[in-house]
Amino acid sequence: MDKINKHFTSEYMAKRLHLIWRGPIVCQIIKELLKPKSVIDFGCSVGDLVKGFIEIGVNAIGVDGSEGAREHFIAPAENFILHDLTKPLYKIKADLLVSFEIYFLLIPDERIKFVKNVGRCCNRALISAPVELQEGLLKAMRLQNFYQVLMPTKKLQDNLEDIKHKAAVKGIYHNTMYFERA
């Protein structure tokens, strides 16, 4: 977690607070499309999605490896777990895992560990990854008995069309893949 704390400092997380407007919008779209009862946000940053899900009646937990994230977390503190996303995580389970703009930050060995954690925590996942990493993500998810379902991703894009140009939504709009366990 030292590497994460060096990059995702308190100052970095404070700058992310201006992006919290996206939480209610993105969470409502995900709730309507996928109807999750509970959500884990891997790499939750300041917790805008955790707060967004809680506000619309979905149980949500945020997991992040940065002390800075905990310091600026905007959802209730009991909904935050400080944990290195590449280390085994057995404590929590949810109906859906979301992880936006995290996968590309990991080196290849960490990506495999990250995906194993996804498999430990859920049976459905929305994960963003740049196009050049999507084939590797798809292969890693298949090893955990997940397969890609395209329709929810397309519907997510359709619902984000009007705001896809905004910084906090670009990565979700262009790079999100949806998986279900086989």
Secondary structure, DSSP 8 states (H G I E B T S, - for coil): -HHHHHHS-HHHHHHHGGGTTHHHHHHHHHHHHH--SEEEEET-TT-HHHHHHHHTT-EEEEEES-HHHHHT--S-GGGEEE--TTS---S---SEEEE-S-GGGS-HHHHHHHHHHHHHH-SEEEEE--HHHHHHHHHHHHHTTEEE-HHHHHHHHHHHGGGTTSHHHHHHHHHEEEEEE-
